[in-house]
Each structure stands twice: as structure tokens, then as C-alpha cells.
Amino acid sequence: MTEHLASTGAPVYAVELDPPLVAKLRHLSVKFPNLTVLAGDVLKTDLEAIASGKQIRLYGNLPYYITSPILHHFFASAGLIDEIHIVIQVEVAFRLVARPFSRDYGYLSVLTQYFSRPAIALKLPPGAFQPPPEVGSALVSMKLPGENAKLQFADSGPFLKFVKACFAQKRKTLVNNLRGKFGPERTKQALAEMKLESSARTEELSVGQLAELFRALTASRT
């Protein structure tokens, strides 16, 4: 992947933690002077420093066990990013693109769709890798921005914290999941104003509807 990107002539920054792979990348940088190798943890990588005031595109094969933290790290710099193309575990890929009323729809779906427009570009069998993993994989392409461009929250943090609370226990209703933050009657009233049943569960609401509910409930506290 790195060699293909570097062959375009564009500036490429390769972030790698594993020493043997770092050595291979540095050997590749001899052939491609536009390739800069950054030995270190992607979770500690300063994307703003790499961007240097320009828009960037991110490509990678993510360590499957830390996909969610890496996505959080990327989205913290969402304003710098045009596109993200990542290979991840296929089950996680389904969660990123899932829609309301589906089994895979959850907090990670809302987070991803809030910041980007994700799509599964390609499914990859274990045999596509060496050594082969025990799970299937998929290439997910995300174009930025996502729903956040329309919702225009000054600070995304409180909304995403609210969404996490909404999904705290998926089998419970929104009224029950939000009981500790908002009175049940207020939540029922807000849902009624949205023409939703008081028994509604978070998995039934789109990103836009969750934002509408958040605004209604937080406005009532000011």
C-alpha cells in the first residue's frame, strides 16, 4: 500500500510501530524521497503537524483490536481530513455503515456517520493476507464531512457523550437510558414532539434524530 501511494509522487507519511516493518519502510524511502517514515504509535501521531495547513487523506491497515480508538483519534482532526480508507475487521465495517433498525447500528455507527460518509468498498478474505487472520476483513472508504456539516454543533463532545449514554444498554428504551440525565417525563415529551413513541429505543433513531433529541433535552435545562 505504501509503495503504491509513494509511486504517485505525492508526499506520503508512513506511521508504523513494528520495528521490522519500520526498517522495510525506511528501505523503501530510499527509492521514494517523497516518503517520510514516522516510527511510532498512530494514536500519538500529530495529524495537524503532518497536514501543515493542508487537507490530507488517510490510508491504512488498522490493528483490529484498537480500531475504535484510532477512529476517535482521526475524527478529533476531522477538519483536516478529506478521506479515510482503512482495512478493518468485516464485523466492525458492518457497524460503521449500519443504519437505524439494523442489528449492527450503535454508537460507533453514529460516531462514524456524524463525521463522515462511510461505505464498504471491498470485502477481503483471510487468504488475502500473510499470515492470514482468523477473521474476514473489509476496506471501508469514508468521505468527510458527514452529518456534522449539517448539524453544525459548536462542540461535538457533548452530543457524542449524549449518544454514548443513549446506547448505554441497547435493549433498554431511550427513556430508561436517559433516566439519570433527564427526567423520564421530559424525555417522553421530547420524543412525542418528534412524533416518536415513548418506548423508542436508540437503535431506531438516525443521527439527525438523535441530534434533534439532544437539542430538545439540553435546551430544556437552560
C-alpha positions as CSV (number, residue, x, y, z in Angstrom):
1,M,0.0,0.0,0.0
2,T,2.7,2.4,1.0
3,E,4.7,1.7,-2.2
4,H,1.7,2.3,-4.4
5,L,0.9,5.6,-2.7
6,A,4.5,6.8,-2.8
7,S,4.7,5.9,-6.5
8,T,2.2,8.7,-7.2
9,G,4.8,11.3,-6.3
10,A,2.6,12.9,-3.6
11,P,4.0,13.4,-0.1
12,V,3.4,10.3,1.9
13,Y,3.9,9.8,5.7
14,A,4.0,6.2,6.8
15,V,3.3,5.6,10.5
16,E,4.5,2.3,11.8
17,L,5.1,0.9,15.3
18,D,6.6,-2.5,14.4
19,P,10.5,-2.2,14.1
20,P,10.9,-4.8,11.3
21,L,8.2,-3.0,9.2
22,V,9.8,0.4,10.1
23,A,13.1,-1.0,8.6
24,K,11.3,-2.1,5.4
25,L,9.6,1.3,5.1
26,R,12.9,3.1,5.5
27,H,14.5,1.0,2.8
28,L,11.5,1.9,0.6
29,S,12.1,5.6,1.3
30,V,15.5,5.4,-0.4
31,K,13.6,4.7,-3.6
32,F,10.9,7.3,-2.9
33,P,12.3,10.5,-1.5
34,N,8.7,11.7,-1.1
35,L,8.1,9.0,1.6
36,T,8.7,10.0,5.2
37,V,8.7,7.2,7.8
38,L,7.3,8.0,11.3
39,A,8.2,5.3,13.7
40,G,5.7,5.3,16.5
41,D,2.1,4.8,17.7
42,V,-0.6,6.1,15.4
43,L,-2.6,7.1,18.5
44,K,0.1,9.5,19.4
45,T,0.6,10.9,15.9
46,D,0.1,14.6,15.5
47,L,-2.0,14.8,12.3
48,E,-2.1,18.6,12.4
49,A,1.7,18.7,12.2
50,I,1.7,16.3,9.3
51,A,-1.0,18.3,7.5
52,S,0.9,21.6,7.8
53,G,-2.2,23.6,6.9
54,K,-3.3,21.3,4.0
55,Q,-6.1,18.7,3.7
56,I,-4.9,15.1,4.0
57,R,-6.1,11.6,3.1
58,L,-5.6,8.7,5.4
59,Y,-4.9,5.1,4.3
60,G,-4.1,2.1,6.4
61,N,-4.4,-1.5,7.6
62,L,-5.6,-0.9,11.2
63,P,-4.8,-3.2,14.1
64,Y,-8.2,-4.7,14.6
65,Y,-8.2,-4.6,18.4
66,I,-7.8,-0.8,18.5
67,T,-10.0,0.2,15.5
68,S,-12.3,2.3,17.7
69,P,-9.6,4.3,19.5
70,I,-7.9,5.0,16.2
71,L,-11.1,6.3,14.6
72,H,-11.7,8.6,17.6
73,H,-8.1,9.9,17.1
74,F,-8.7,10.5,13.4
75,F,-12.1,12.2,13.9
76,A,-10.5,14.5,16.5
77,S,-8.8,16.1,13.5
78,A,-11.7,15.7,11.1
79,G,-11.4,19.3,9.8
80,L,-8.0,18.4,8.3
81,I,-9.2,15.2,6.5
82,D,-10.7,14.8,3.1
83,E,-11.0,11.0,3.0
84,I,-10.1,7.9,5.1
85,H,-9.6,4.5,3.5
86,I,-8.9,1.7,6.1
87,V,-8.9,-2.1,6.2
88,I,-10.6,-3.4,9.3
89,Q,-12.4,-6.5,10.6
90,V,-15.5,-7.0,8.5
91,E,-17.9,-7.2,11.5
92,V,-16.6,-3.7,12.6
93,A,-17.0,-2.5,9.0
94,F,-20.7,-3.5,9.1
95,R,-21.1,-1.4,12.3
96,L,-19.6,1.7,10.7
97,V,-22.1,1.7,7.8
98,A,-25.1,0.3,9.7
99,R,-28.4,2.2,9.6
100,P,-31.2,2.5,12.2
101,F,-33.3,-0.6,12.9
102,S,-30.4,-2.9,12.0
103,R,-28.6,-5.2,14.4
104,D,-25.2,-3.6,13.9
105,Y,-26.3,0.0,14.4
106,G,-24.8,1.5,17.5
107,Y,-22.6,4.3,19.0
108,L,-19.7,3.5,16.5
109,S,-22.2,3.9,13.6
110,V,-23.3,7.3,14.8
111,L,-19.8,8.5,15.5
112,T,-18.6,7.4,12.1
113,Q,-21.6,8.8,10.2
114,Y,-21.5,12.0,12.2
115,F,-18.0,12.8,10.9
116,S,-18.1,11.0,7.6
117,R,-20.0,9.2,4.8
118,P,-18.8,5.6,5.1
119,A,-19.1,2.8,2.5
120,I,-17.7,-0.7,2.3
121,A,-15.6,-0.6,-0.8
122,L,-14.3,-4.2,-0.8
123,K,-14.6,-7.4,1.3
124,L,-11.3,-9.3,1.8
125,P,-11.0,-13.0,2.7
126,P,-8.3,-14.2,5.2
127,G,-6.3,-15.6,2.4
128,A,-5.6,-12.0,1.1
129,F,-3.2,-11.6,4.0
130,Q,0.1,-13.2,5.0
131,P,-0.2,-14.6,7.6
132,P,-4.0,-14.9,7.2
133,P,-6.0,-13.6,10.1
134,E,-8.8,-15.7,11.7
135,V,-11.5,-13.2,10.6
136,G,-12.7,-11.6,7.4
137,S,-11.7,-8.1,6.6
138,A,-13.1,-5.1,4.6
139,L,-11.9,-1.9,3.0
140,V,-14.0,1.0,4.3
141,S,-13.9,4.3,2.5
142,M,-15.1,7.4,4.3
143,K,-15.5,10.8,2.7
144,L,-15.6,13.8,5.1
145,P,-17.5,15.7,6.3
146,G,-20.6,13.7,7.4
147,E,-23.8,14.7,9.2
148,N,-21.8,17.2,11.3
149,A,-21.7,19.6,8.3
150,K,-25.5,19.9,8.5
151,L,-25.9,19.8,12.3
152,Q,-23.2,22.4,13.0
153,F,-22.6,21.8,16.7
154,A,-20.0,24.3,18.0
155,D,-18.6,21.5,20.2
156,S,-19.2,17.8,19.1
157,G,-18.2,16.5,22.5
158,P,-21.4,16.9,24.5
159,F,-23.5,15.5,21.7
160,L,-21.3,12.4,21.3
161,K,-21.3,11.9,25.1
162,F,-25.1,12.0,24.9
163,V,-25.2,9.4,22.1
164,K,-23.0,7.1,24.2
165,A,-25.5,7.4,27.1
166,C,-28.3,6.7,24.7
167,F,-26.7,3.4,23.6
168,A,-25.6,2.5,27.2
169,Q,-27.9,-0.5,27.2
170,K,-29.3,-1.2,23.7
171,R,-32.2,-3.3,25.0
172,K,-33.5,-0.5,27.2
173,T,-35.7,2.3,25.9
174,L,-34.3,5.8,25.5
175,V,-36.4,7.0,28.5
176,N,-34.6,4.4,30.7
177,N,-31.1,5.0,29.3
178,L,-31.5,8.8,29.9
179,R,-33.2,8.5,33.2
180,G,-30.1,9.6,35.1
181,K,-29.6,12.7,33.0
182,F,-33.1,13.8,32.2
183,G,-36.5,13.2,33.8
184,P,-38.5,10.4,32.2
185,E,-41.4,12.8,31.5
186,R,-39.2,15.3,29.8
187,T,-37.7,12.6,27.6
188,K,-41.2,11.3,26.8
189,Q,-42.3,14.8,25.9
190,A,-39.3,15.4,23.6
191,L,-40.0,12.1,21.9
192,A,-43.7,12.9,21.5
193,E,-42.7,16.3,19.9
194,M,-40.7,14.3,17.4
195,K,-43.7,12.0,16.8
196,L,-41.9,9.0,18.3
197,E,-43.2,6.5,20.8
198,S,-42.1,6.8,24.5
199,S,-41.0,3.1,24.1
200,A,-38.5,4.1,21.3
201,R,-35.0,2.6,21.5
202,T,-31.8,4.4,20.4
203,E,-31.3,2.0,17.5
204,E,-34.4,3.4,15.9
205,L,-33.1,6.9,15.6
206,S,-30.9,8.3,12.8
207,V,-28.0,10.6,13.5
208,G,-30.2,13.6,12.7
209,Q,-33.0,12.5,15.0
210,L,-30.5,11.9,17.9
211,A,-29.2,15.4,17.3
212,E,-32.8,16.8,17.4
213,L,-33.5,14.9,20.7
214,F,-30.2,16.2,22.2
215,R,-31.1,19.8,21.3
216,A,-34.6,19.4,22.7
217,L,-33.4,17.9,26.0
218,T,-30.5,20.2,26.6
219,A,-32.5,23.3,25.7
220,S,-34.9,22.4,28.4
221,R,-32.1,22.7,31.0
222,T,-31.0,26.2,30.1
